[in-house]
Amino acid sequence: MRIFRSSSTGSAFSGWAFLLALLLALLLWLPQVQAGQAELALIAMAELPAEARVTLQAIKRGGPFVYERDGAVFRSYERILPKQPRGYYREYTVRTPGARNRGARRIVCGPPVECYYTADHYQTFKRIREQP
């Protein structure tokens, strides 16, 4: 291992410090890379809130949708969903009773019918299982 000397202090430190820092950075980065590859929890269609079932039916019909942003490309910045090419996923708003805005609930779908529900604005997702 090569030894580096600081010109200002004259102290020596080994490349081990660098390797340790690099290893720590990799360990912190790796969970983010693998996040989209993890197995997501399932939620049965019957377990969804009634508003989510209405939104899912509208998605299957191709609309009409209540909110202007419904059908917009979902970019999956959170890297929780399985990795797909850009433009694969679309997001749809699930009405939230009492909310003055779109609220936090969404359904995100990719073709042909691969849909996920989030009740907490993309922090967690559950894959929607339509068959019992």
Backbone torsions as a table, in degrees:
resi	resn	phi	psi	omega
1	MET	NA	137.6	-178.3
2	ARG	-79.2	143.9	179.5
3	ILE	-108.9	132.1	179.2
4	PHE	-104.3	142.8	177.7
5	ARG	-118.2	132.2	176.1
6	SER	-80.4	129.4	-177.6
7	SER	-71.2	-26.9	-176.1
8	SER	-82.4	-34.4	-176.0
9	THR	-110.0	-19.9	-178.8
10	GLY	78.7	-1.1	180.0
11	SER	-79.0	155.2	-179.2
12	ALA	-110.4	143.7	170.5
13	PHE	-139.2	150.1	-176.0
14	SER	-92.4	169.0	176.7
15	GLY	-67.4	-7.4	178.7
16	TRP	-62.2	-36.2	179.4
17	ALA	-62.9	-41.7	178.1
18	PHE	-64.4	-46.2	179.8
19	LEU	-62.7	-39.3	177.5
20	LEU	-63.1	-43.5	178.3
21	ALA	-64.2	-40.4	178.6
22	LEU	-64.6	-43.7	178.5
23	LEU	-61.8	-43.3	178.5
24	LEU	-61.4	-43.2	178.3
25	ALA	-61.7	-41.7	179.0
26	LEU	-64.9	-40.9	179.7
27	LEU	-64.8	-34.8	177.7
28	LEU	-74.7	-31.0	-177.7
29	TRP	-80.8	-35.9	-174.2
30	LEU	-56.7	-44.8	179.2
31	PRO	-59.8	-32.3	178.6
32	GLN	-68.2	-37.6	179.6
33	VAL	-68.0	-40.0	-175.8
34	GLN	-85.4	-8.2	-175.2
35	ALA	-56.2	-44.2	-179.2
36	GLY	-71.8	-10.2	-179.2
37	GLN	-96.6	-7.8	-178.3
38	ALA	-71.5	153.7	178.3
39	GLU	-74.0	125.2	-179.8
40	LEU	-89.0	149.7	176.1
41	ALA	-64.5	154.9	177.0
42	LEU	-103.3	151.0	171.8
43	ILE	-135.1	128.5	178.7
44	ALA	-72.8	149.0	-179.9
45	MET	-54.4	-38.8	-178.7
46	ALA	-67.3	-21.8	-180.0
47	GLU	-84.4	-14.4	-179.8
48	LEU	-68.0	151.0	171.8
49	PRO	-59.6	152.4	-178.7
50	ALA	-54.8	-38.5	-179.6
51	GLU	-64.6	-33.3	178.4
52	ALA	-70.6	-37.5	177.4
53	ARG	-64.9	-38.4	176.8
54	VAL	-63.9	-43.9	179.2
55	THR	-63.4	-42.1	179.8
56	LEU	-63.1	-39.1	176.2
57	GLN	-64.0	-40.7	178.0
58	ALA	-63.9	-38.2	177.8
59	ILE	-61.3	-45.5	-179.3
60	LYS	-64.2	-33.3	178.9
61	ARG	-80.4	-16.0	-174.9
62	GLY	84.7	19.6	178.3
63	GLY	116.8	-173.4	0.3
64	PRO	-74.6	156.4	-179.6
65	PHE	-113.5	149.1	-175.3
66	VAL	-77.1	-39.2	-172.3
67	TYR	-104.9	143.3	-177.7
68	GLU	-60.0	-34.8	-177.6
69	ARG	-79.1	-8.6	179.9
70	ASP	-62.4	131.0	-177.5
71	GLY	93.5	-1.7	179.1
72	ALA	-69.5	152.3	178.3
73	VAL	-63.3	130.8	175.4
74	PHE	-97.4	122.0	-172.1
75	ARG	-90.9	-6.3	174.3
76	SER	54.6	45.8	178.0
77	TYR	-60.1	-27.5	-177.5
78	GLU	-72.4	-18.9	179.4
79	ARG	58.7	35.7	178.8
80	ILE	-93.0	-40.0	-179.9
81	LEU	-74.4	157.5	176.8
82	PRO	-55.0	138.7	-177.1
83	LYS	-65.0	130.4	179.0
84	GLN	-141.5	164.3	177.6
85	PRO	-63.0	153.4	177.8
86	ARG	-55.9	136.3	179.5
87	GLY	93.4	-6.2	-178.6
88	TYR	-68.4	-45.0	-176.8
89	TYR	-93.8	143.7	173.6
90	ARG	-123.7	147.8	-178.9
91	GLU	-112.2	147.9	-178.9
92	TYR	-138.1	140.9	-177.8
93	THR	-82.3	136.7	171.3
94	VAL	-103.4	119.9	-178.7
95	ARG	-54.4	140.5	177.5
96	THR	-118.1	111.2	-179.5
97	PRO	-55.3	132.1	178.3
98	GLY	86.6	-9.7	-179.7
99	ALA	-79.4	139.9	178.8
100	ARG	-85.4	-16.2	179.2
101	ASN	-122.5	-159.2	-179.0
102	ARG	-68.5	-16.3	-179.1
103	GLY	75.2	-169.9	-173.9
104	ALA	-102.3	-11.5	-172.6
105	ARG	-86.8	134.6	-179.7
106	ARG	-142.6	157.9	165.7
107	ILE	-118.9	130.8	178.6
108	VAL	-117.1	126.7	-176.4
109	CYS	-128.0	149.9	171.1
110	GLY	-128.5	157.9	-177.4
111	PRO	-73.9	155.4	-5.7
112	PRO	-73.7	-51.4	173.8
113	VAL	-145.1	88.3	178.6
114	GLU	-129.7	98.0	-172.6
115	CYS	-119.2	147.8	-179.0
116	TYR	-130.8	144.8	179.0
117	TYR	-111.7	136.2	172.1
118	THR	-129.8	130.3	178.2
119	ALA	-99.7	-6.2	-172.5
120	ASP	-128.0	40.5	176.0
121	HIS	50.9	59.4	171.2
122	TYR	75.5	8.0	177.3
123	GLN	-74.3	-38.7	177.4
124	THR	-136.9	152.9	177.9
125	PHE	-133.4	150.4	171.0
126	LYS	-128.5	133.8	177.9
127	ARG	-75.4	132.2	-178.5
128	ILE	-80.8	123.8	178.3
129	ARG	-104.8	116.6	-177.0
130	GLU	-86.2	-28.8	179.2
131	GLN	-92.4	143.7	179.0
132	PRO	-68.1	NA	NA
